Amino acid sequence: MSSEIRLTIIGKPGCHLCDDAEAVINEVTSEFASANITLEHKNVLEDEKLFKKYSEEIPVLLINGKVHNYWRIDPVRLREALSKLI
């Protein structure tokens, strides 16, 4: 089995795109139930550094600390990225 895959979604409360992104992430990651995937949430309103870097791009999805996508999360692209890591 591969090592842990860390997904981080950067967004803020009340962001409908963030809610949509999380739904896509949950749907896709459910297909990889046997993989070691963790999902962390970060709020740009609680982190000045993240706010300066990403406030105009939320939601942002990081995979193992690297930007995978922002605004709208493409399920096909996410599925392919996860498959490559597993």
C-alpha positions in Angstrom: 0.0 0.0 0.0 1.2 3.5 -0.8 1.9 6.1 1.9 -0.5 8.6 3.1 -2.0 11.1 0.6 -2.8 14.4 2.2 -5.6 16.5 0.7 -6.0 20.1 1.9 -9.0 22.2 0.9 -8.5 25.9 1.5 -11.7 27.9 1.6 -14.0 29.8 3.9 -17.4 29.4 5.5 -20.4 30.3 3.3 -18.5 29.7 0.0 -20.7 27.7 -2.3 -17.8 26.8 -4.5 -16.0 25.4 -1.5 -19.1 23.3 -0.6 -19.2 22.0 -4.2 -15.5 21.2 -4.2 -15.8 19.3 -0.9 -18.7 17.3 -2.4 -16.5 16.4 -5.4 -13.6 15.5 -3.2 -15.7 13.3 -0.9 -17.3 11.5 -3.9 -13.9 10.8 -5.6 -12.1 9.8 -2.4 -14.9 7.4 -1.5 -13.8 5.4 -4.6 -10.4 4.9 -2.9 -11.6 3.6 0.4 -8.7 1.3 0.9 -6.1 4.1 0.4 -4.7 6.2 3.2 -6.2 9.6 2.2 -6.7 12.3 4.7 -8.6 15.6 4.1 -7.8 18.7 6.1 -9.7 22.0 5.9 -8.1 25.4 6.1 -9.9 28.7 6.4 -8.4 31.7 4.6 -10.2 33.9 7.2 -8.1 32.4 10.0 -4.7 32.4 8.3 -3.3 35.7 7.0 -0.7 34.0 4.9 -3.2 31.8 3.2 -5.6 34.7 2.7 -2.9 36.8 0.9 -1.9 33.8 -1.3 -5.3 32.3 -2.1 -8.2 34.6 -1.2 -9.1 35.2 -4.9 -8.7 31.5 -5.9 -10.8 29.6 -3.3 -11.5 26.8 -3.0 -7.9 25.6 -3.5 -7.1 21.9 -3.4 -3.6 20.8 -2.4 -2.4 17.2 -2.8 0.5 16.5 -0.5 1.1 20.3 -0.2 1.1 21.1 -3.9 -1.7 23.0 -5.6 -3.8 20.5 -7.6 -6.7 22.8 -8.6 -8.7 25.9 -7.6 -12.2 27.3 -8.1 -13.8 24.2 -9.5 -12.5 20.7 -8.8 -12.7 18.4 -11.8 -13.5 14.9 -10.6 -11.8 13.2 -13.5 -8.6 15.1 -13.0 -8.7 14.4 -9.2 -9.4 10.7 -9.8 -6.4 10.5 -12.2 -4.1 12.3 -9.8 -5.1 10.0 -6.9 -4.7 6.9 -9.1 -1.1 7.9 -9.9 -0.3 8.3 -6.2 -1.7 4.9 -5.1 
